[in-house]
Amino acid sequence: MRAATSAGSVSQDPADLTAARADRSGWPSPAPPAVVVRAAGVDDVRAVLRLAHEYRVPVVPRGAGTGLAGGAVAGPGELVLSLERMNRIRELSPADMIAVVEPGVRAAELDQAAAAHGLRYAPDPASHDISTLGGNIATNAGGLRCAKYGVTREAVLGLDVVLPGGDLLRTGRRTVKGVTGYDLTALLVGSEGTLGVVVAAALRLQPIPPGQPATVAAYFRDAHAAAAAAGAVLAAGVTPALLELLDARFLAALDAWRGTDLRARGQALLLAQTDGSGAEADADRLAAAIREHATVVEISTDPASADELLAARRLALPAIERLGRPLIEDVAVPRSRLADMVEAIARIGERHDVVVAALAHAADGNLHPIFVVDPAEAVAGTGTGTGQGGAELGGAVLDPGAPQVPEAVWRAADEVFTTALEMGGTLTGEHGVGLLKRRWVAAELGDGSVDLQRRLRAVFDPRGILNRGKVLPDPVSTAAV
């Protein structure tokens, strides 16, 4: 293949192919992809998609590979289109408060560049140091500051997207307002690389709030009490910049890794931060709203103390990963049902005798129940054998050589999803469907919506080459997990 320019590259190095078999979800494909193409510019992407469309070669767009739903996993016969080398901030306009970036720019890089002008990129995924904006756009990533500033979709004004066949589509605009035509920008955000490949994005920036943020760390007897306190914060009319919940297992994992003493203060932590000119007054109101639920409430305007607590939150997932192989889930429920869902997750873990840790973006009702699988106890297969000693998940065949997840964990995960849907929630708040949740999509959307979305996808990608096998279930029902 000679699609890439001299600045791009084509690789069949075994190390590159192996790396592209999995993302951070930890679920590898059964065998490596055929080739990795590292695009250096828009022309590379257009050339690759033109040839792939012509010869019906399946393409897996890939950023940093930090996704948690298997969306960037590539398998046999597939071409991986890596966008990491497209990492320029093309424009940063303080006057218009926008930035135009390529997809390989890291979220933290844009935030730091904007800070030099008194601005910031508000979406703040916990992985902002390592995740790319292209990947954030593909999954409509959330983050810590979503409580007040919204998710990725709220920051995207327009996109440059290469379609299968190589055509370049421009959507949206540079203006804050605009309603001409259908909102293709919103459709593409969160489409997980199934409709087109984002090669540039116009992103909204916001002024850095004045003054020093105030941080509230409240500890509780259990996670249910912490979730109830989060509801009290919202009922009190306080809109914190962030409101994060970590249960006892996360606190213990952080203590063991980082030498902190979080668990000694309580069995759950509710971490809140208020900002702007009224930050201290809002923090006082927030603390008053939760004090009756908490065992300890601490308020601080010290930046070092705040940074330490926020660092602990960002390191929560790596801390759990040190305990065993995690199966990371991502459900959201109406905010009024957060405490109910926290309690349900604990009951489900006990009923199936599995270890489950829970953290949440508490102001959004977005929970991450994480099942910890001890590799020493993991058993091969999940009861849906492929004839190769592997297992099927949402239509994807997992590596038969990799340790598989015990049946009890799948049963518990299935019950978590079902419970979230029964509460009026969703299968995924911010990680996307990818490979790992296709089995449950129709239960949330309904068959009519799934069929319409298949037809819509075919309009963008008539030959079905983009991220094949991701997001939507196959037309024929997949086998139960």
C-alpha positions as a printed Julia matrix, in Angstrom:
481×3 Matrix{Float64}:
   0.0     0.0    0.0
   1.34    3.43  -0.93
  -1.4     5.72   0.34
   0.63    7.63   2.91
   2.79   10.63   2.13
   6.48   10.7    2.97
   5.59   12.24   6.33
   3.21    9.41   7.16
   4.16    5.76   7.49
   2.95    2.24   6.83
   3.93   -0.48   9.29
   3.59   -4.23   9.54
   6.01   -4.42  12.43
   4.73   -7.15  14.79
   4.99   -4.79  17.78
   2.81   -2.18  16.08
   0.25   -4.76  14.99
   0.1    -6.32  18.43
  -0.41   -2.94  20.09
  -3.38   -2.26  17.81
  -5.14   -5.47  18.87
  -6.48   -3.87  22.06
  -7.3    -0.59  23.72
  -7.38    0.17  27.45
 -10.46   -1.98  27.89
  -8.01   -4.88  27.9
  -9.88   -6.98  25.33
  -7.63   -8.01  22.42
  -8.84   -9.26  19.06
  -8.14  -12.9   18.16
  -5.2   -11.94  15.91
  -3.35   -8.8   14.82
  -4.6    -6.48  12.07
  -3.01   -6.5    8.62
  -1.32   -3.11   8.71
  -1.01    0.15  10.66
  -0.99    3.42   8.71
   0.11    6.5   10.62
  -1.38    9.49   8.88
   0.54   12.76   8.98
  -2.12   14.92   7.38
  -5.54   15.13   5.78
  -4.25   13.95   2.4
  -3.04   10.73   4.0
  -6.44   10.07   5.52
  -8.25   10.81   2.26
  -5.95    8.53   0.28
  -6.31    5.66   2.75
 -10.1     5.87   2.86
 -10.34    6.21  -0.92
  -8.38    2.99  -1.43
 -10.07    1.19   1.45
 -13.5     2.05   0.06
 -12.51    0.93  -3.44
 -11.12   -2.41  -2.29
 -13.54   -2.92   0.62
 -10.79   -3.0    3.24
 -12.14   -2.58   6.8
 -10.6     0.41   8.59
 -10.27    0.98  12.35
  -9.58    4.65  13.21
  -7.34    4.93  16.26
  -6.02    7.68  18.5
  -4.1     6.96  21.69
  -5.9     3.67  22.33
  -7.16    4.81  25.73
 -10.78    3.85  25.09
 -12.54    1.56  27.56
 -15.14   -0.12  25.35
 -13.06   -1.86  22.68
 -13.82    0.8   20.07
 -10.24    0.91  18.74
  -9.62   -2.84  18.78
  -8.45   -4.12  15.37
  -8.4    -7.68  14.12
  -7.42   -9.87  11.19
  -7.64   -8.3    7.75
  -8.22   -4.8    9.12
  -6.28   -1.61   8.46
  -5.56    0.58  11.47
  -5.61    4.28  10.63
  -3.61    5.98  13.38
  -4.16    9.72  13.81
  -1.65   10.35  16.6
   0.8    12.16  14.3
  -1.89   14.69  13.38
  -1.26   16.59  16.6
  -1.13   20.29  15.79
  -3.15   23.07  17.34
  -3.8    24.88  14.06
  -5.32   27.99  15.58
  -6.11   29.44  18.97
  -8.17   32.62  18.87
  -8.62   34.43  22.2
 -10.95   36.94  20.54
 -13.34   34.27  19.29
 -12.57   31.89  22.17
 -12.1    28.94  19.85
  -9.31   26.57  18.92
  -8.93   24.54  15.74
  -7.09   21.3   16.43
  -6.09   18.08  14.74
  -7.37   14.82  16.25
  -4.05   13.74  17.79
  -3.83   16.7   20.19
  -4.11   15.6   23.82
  -6.9    17.18  25.85
  -4.46   18.47  28.48
  -2.26   20.05  25.78
  -5.12   22.19  24.51
  -6.12   23.14  28.06
  -2.54   24.25  28.79
  -2.22   26.2   25.55
  -5.5    27.99  26.21
  -4.42   28.86  29.77
  -1.73   31.15  28.37
  -4.6    33.35  27.14
  -6.72   33.14  30.29
  -8.91   30.44  28.71
  -9.44   26.73  29.1
 -10.88   23.75  27.31
 -13.63   22.85  29.76
 -14.23   19.11  29.11
 -11.91   17.35  31.49
 -11.79   13.54  31.19
  -9.77   11.86  33.91
  -7.49   10.59  31.13
  -6.88   14.11  29.77
  -3.08   13.7   29.96
  -3.11   10.69  27.63
  -6.35   10.73  25.62
  -6.6    12.53  22.3
  -9.28   14.99  21.32
 -10.16   12.86  18.31
 -10.91    9.98  20.64
 -12.8    12.27  23.03
 -14.95   13.44  20.12
 -15.51    9.88  18.89
 -16.96    8.82  22.25
 -18.4    12.18  23.36
 -16.16   11.89  26.41
 -17.27   13.31  29.73
 -15.01   14.14  32.62
 -14.6    15.72  36.0
 -15.87   19.21  35.12
 -19.01   17.97  33.34
 -21.12   18.84  36.36
 -20.95   22.51  35.44
 -19.4    22.75  31.98
 -20.84   19.84  30.04
 -19.4    17.0   27.97
 -17.39   17.09  24.76
 -20.42   17.68  22.52
 -21.05   21.06  24.18
 -17.55   22.2   23.2
 -17.55   21.12  19.55
 -18.59   23.86  17.11
 -17.57   22.2   13.85
 -15.68   19.29  12.34
 -13.68   18.35   9.27
 -14.43   14.71   8.55
 -13.16   12.39   5.84
 -15.85   10.01   4.62
 -15.33    6.53   3.16
 -14.37    7.17  -0.43
 -12.1    10.05   0.55
 -14.5    13.01   0.39
 -13.91   15.8    2.91
 -17.02   16.97   4.77
 -17.1    20.19   6.8
 -19.82   20.51   9.42
 -20.82   23.23  11.84
 -19.27   26.67  12.01
 -16.94   28.97  13.93
 -19.79   30.98  15.43
 -21.31   30.22  18.8
 -24.82   30.21  17.33
 -26.03   28.7   14.07
 -28.94   26.49  13.01
 -28.58   26.17   9.25
 -29.44   22.65   8.11
 -29.29   19.42  10.05
 -26.85   19.25  12.96
 -24.33   16.84  11.48
 -21.72   17.92  14.0
 -23.77   16.59  16.9
 -24.44   13.38  14.96
 -20.74   12.77  14.36
 -19.74   13.48  17.97
 -20.09   10.17  19.76
 -20.34    8.1   16.57
 -17.22    6.11  17.56
 -15.52    6.26  14.16
 -18.38    4.53  12.34
 -19.5     7.42  10.11
 -16.28    9.21   9.2
 -12.79   10.07  10.41
 -12.37   13.42  12.17
  -9.31   15.28  10.88
  -9.93   18.69  12.5
 -12.26   20.21  15.07
 -13.27   23.76  15.96
 -13.64   23.75  19.74
 -15.17   26.24  22.1
 -12.91   27.67  24.83
 -14.09   29.32  28.03
 -12.59   31.94  30.33
 -10.82   30.56  33.39
 -13.11   31.42  36.3
 -11.81   34.23  38.51
 -10.39   33.61  41.97
  -9.24   30.44  43.64
 -11.45   27.31  43.54
 -12.67   25.9   46.84
 -12.42   22.17  47.41
 -14.65   20.13  49.68
 -13.64   16.62  50.74
 -16.4    14.81  52.61
 -16.13   11.28  54.0
 -19.04    8.93  54.71
 -19.9     5.67  56.4
 -20.62    4.09  53.0
 -21.06    4.89  49.31
 -24.85    5.0   49.58
 -24.62    7.84  52.13
 -22.18    9.66  49.83
 -24.58    9.31  46.9
 -27.45   10.62  49.02
 -25.28   13.6   49.92
 -24.66   14.29  46.22
 -28.43   14.54  45.81
 -28.57   16.99  48.7
 -25.99   19.18  46.97
 -28.11   19.43  43.84
 -31.3    19.98  45.86
 -29.59   22.89  47.62
 -29.16   24.65  44.29
 -25.36   24.5   44.29
 -23.73   23.72  40.93
 -20.21   22.52  41.68
 -17.57   22.45  38.96
 -17.02   18.81  39.87
 -18.63   16.31  42.2
 -16.91   12.92  42.33
 -17.65    9.86  44.43
 -15.17    7.1   45.3
 -16.12    4.05  47.35
 -14.06    2.22  49.98
 -12.33   -0.11  47.52
 -10.99    2.84  45.52
  -9.82    4.6   48.67
  -8.02    1.48  49.88
  -6.39    0.94  46.48
  -5.16    4.54  46.4
  -3.82    4.28  49.95
  -1.93    1.08  49.14
  -0.39    2.58  46.0
   0.17    6.21  46.95
   0.72    5.98  50.7
  -2.28    8.18  51.49
  -4.69    7.74  54.42
  -8.03    8.32  52.67
  -9.65    5.1   53.93
  -8.87    6.01  57.55
 -11.22    8.98  57.23
 -14.26    7.11  55.94
 -15.69    4.37  53.75
 -16.48    6.7   50.83
 -15.29   10.08  49.58
 -17.35   12.8   47.94
 -14.95   15.26  46.32
 -16.42   18.58  45.23
 -14.98   21.78  43.85
 -16.63   25.15  43.36
 -15.19   27.94  41.26
 -15.72   31.53  40.22
 -16.11   34.66  42.29
 -18.49   32.96  44.73
 -16.45   29.78  45.16
 -16.02   29.99  48.96
 -19.65   30.86  49.6
 -20.79   28.01  47.32
 -18.43   25.62  49.11
 -19.93   26.65  52.46
 -23.45   26.04  51.14
 -22.39   22.71  49.7
 -20.8    21.63  52.96
 -23.9    22.63  54.9
 -26.07   20.54  52.57
 -24.05   17.37  53.1
 -22.86   17.71  56.69
 -25.74   15.68  58.15
 -24.83   12.76  55.86
 -21.05   12.88  56.39
 -18.67   11.8   59.12
 -15.96   14.31  58.12
 -16.21   17.47  55.98
 -13.1    19.45  55.04
 -13.03   22.73  53.04
  -9.85   24.13  51.55
  -8.79   26.89  49.16
  -5.18   25.7   49.21
  -4.16   24.82  45.61
  -1.7    22.15  46.74
  -4.35   20.35  48.77
  -6.81   20.53  45.89
  -4.23   19.23  43.41
  -3.47   16.29  45.7
  -7.12   15.29  45.92
  -7.75   15.75  42.19
  -4.64   13.71  41.42
  -6.02   10.92  43.59
  -9.27   10.98  41.63
  -7.45   10.86  38.29
  -5.37    7.93  39.52
  -8.36    5.95  40.8
  -8.54    3.64  37.79
  -4.78    2.91  37.66
  -4.96    2.15  41.39
  -7.67   -0.46  40.83
  -5.77   -1.89  37.87
  -2.98   -2.77  40.29
  -5.33   -5.12  42.16
  -6.34   -7.25  39.2
  -7.71   -7.18  35.7
 -10.63   -4.72  35.67
 -13.82   -4.98  33.67
 -14.74   -1.3   33.5
 -18.39   -0.41  33.1
 -20.08    2.93  32.51
 -23.77    3.38  33.23
 -25.77    6.5   33.96
 -29.1     6.93  35.72
 -31.29    9.94  36.47
 -29.57   11.94  39.19
 -32.44   11.26  41.58
 -31.68    7.52  41.33
 -27.92    7.73  41.96
 -28.11    6.47  45.56
 -30.44    3.66  44.48
 -28.0     2.6   41.77
 -25.02    2.69  44.12
 -26.9     0.45  46.53
 -27.97   -1.86  43.71
 -24.38   -2.27  42.48
 -23.25   -3.3   45.96
 -26.09   -5.85  46.23
 -25.32   -7.24  42.78
 -21.67   -7.73  43.71
 -22.63   -9.56  46.9
 -25.25  -11.69  45.18
 -22.81  -12.92  42.54
 -19.82  -13.03  44.91
 -17.69  -10.75  42.74
 -15.47   -7.82  43.7
 -16.9    -4.56  42.37
 -15.61   -1.06  43.07
 -17.67    2.02  42.25
 -16.84    5.6   41.42
 -19.16    8.19  39.96
 -19.46   11.59  38.38
 -22.08   12.16  41.03
 -23.62   15.34  39.63
 -24.36   13.55  36.33
 -25.64   10.26  37.69
 -22.8     8.59  35.75
 -21.34    5.57  37.56
 -18.34    3.39  36.8
 -18.85    0.01  38.46
 -15.55   -1.81  37.99
 -15.39   -5.55  38.4
 -11.96   -6.69  39.56
 -10.99  -10.04  38.12
  -8.08  -11.76  39.83
  -6.03  -13.3   37.0
  -5.27  -16.26  39.29
  -8.99  -17.0   39.56
 -10.08  -16.13  36.0
 -11.35  -19.11  34.08
 -11.08  -19.76  30.35
 -14.23  -19.21  28.37
 -17.55  -17.62  29.31
 -19.93  -20.35  28.29
 -20.25  -19.16  24.71
 -17.26  -20.97  23.27
 -16.14  -20.23  19.74
 -14.69  -23.63  19.12
 -11.26  -22.04  19.55
 -11.23  -21.87  23.33
 -12.15  -18.18  23.27
 -15.33  -16.29  24.03
 -17.73  -14.04  22.21
 -18.71  -10.62  23.47
 -21.19   -8.54  21.52
 -20.19  -10.35  18.35
 -16.44   -9.93  18.86
 -14.25  -12.95  19.38
 -11.84  -12.42  22.23
  -8.3   -13.71  22.17
  -8.38  -17.41  23.07
  -4.93  -17.0   24.6
  -6.01  -14.24  26.98
  -7.49  -14.97  30.42
 -11.26  -14.74  30.27
 -13.8   -13.41  32.73
 -15.66  -15.76  35.07
 -19.34  -16.42  34.4
 -20.31  -14.75  37.68
 -18.81  -11.44  36.54
 -20.76  -11.48  33.28
 -23.96  -12.26  35.16
 -23.28   -9.38  37.53
 -22.47   -6.98  34.67
 -25.65   -7.99  32.85
 -27.66   -7.26  35.98
 -25.98   -3.86  36.38
 -26.98   -2.91  32.82
 -30.52   -4.2   33.24
 -30.93   -2.34  36.53
 -29.67    0.93  35.03
 -32.15    0.63  32.16
 -35.0    -0.18  34.56
 -34.18    3.04  36.43
 -34.53    5.04  33.23
 -30.79    5.15  32.62
 -28.37    4.25  29.87
 -25.71    1.62  29.11
 -22.97    4.18  28.65
 -22.6     7.74  29.81
 -19.25    8.53  28.22
 -17.13    5.51  27.24
 -19.21    4.45  24.24
 -20.53    1.08  23.11
 -17.55   -0.14  21.09
 -17.39   -3.92  21.12
 -18.2    -4.56  24.73
 -21.82   -3.37  24.96
 -23.32   -4.2   21.56
 -25.33   -7.05  23.07
 -27.42   -4.64  25.17
 -27.95   -1.8   22.68
 -31.33   -2.95  21.38
 -32.63   -3.27  24.95
 -32.07    0.46  25.41
 -32.83    1.85  21.97
 -35.46   -0.56  20.67
 -35.4    -2.47  17.39
 -36.89    0.4   15.38
 -34.2     2.84  16.44
 -31.43    0.3   15.84
 -32.74   -0.35  12.32
 -32.92    3.37  11.56
 -29.38    3.85  12.83
 -28.12    0.99  10.64
 -29.67    2.7    7.6
 -28.19    6.05   8.61
 -24.78    4.46   8.99
 -25.1     3.0    5.48
 -25.67    6.5    4.07
 -22.27    7.58   5.36
 -20.51    4.26   4.79
 -22.34    2.25   2.1
 -19.7    -0.5    1.97
 -19.46   -0.83   5.73
 -15.69   -0.42   6.06
 -15.48    1.94   9.05
 -15.09    0.36  12.48
 -16.92   -2.72  11.33
 -18.6    -4.69  14.11
 -18.66   -1.77  16.55
 -21.56    0.05  18.27
 -24.65   -1.51  16.64
 -25.61   -5.17  17.07
 -25.57   -7.4   14.03
 -28.9    -7.61  12.13
 -29.19  -11.22  13.28
 -29.34  -11.43  17.05
 -26.03  -12.32  18.67
 -25.76  -15.24  21.06
 -26.26  -14.48  24.73
 -23.1   -13.93  26.69
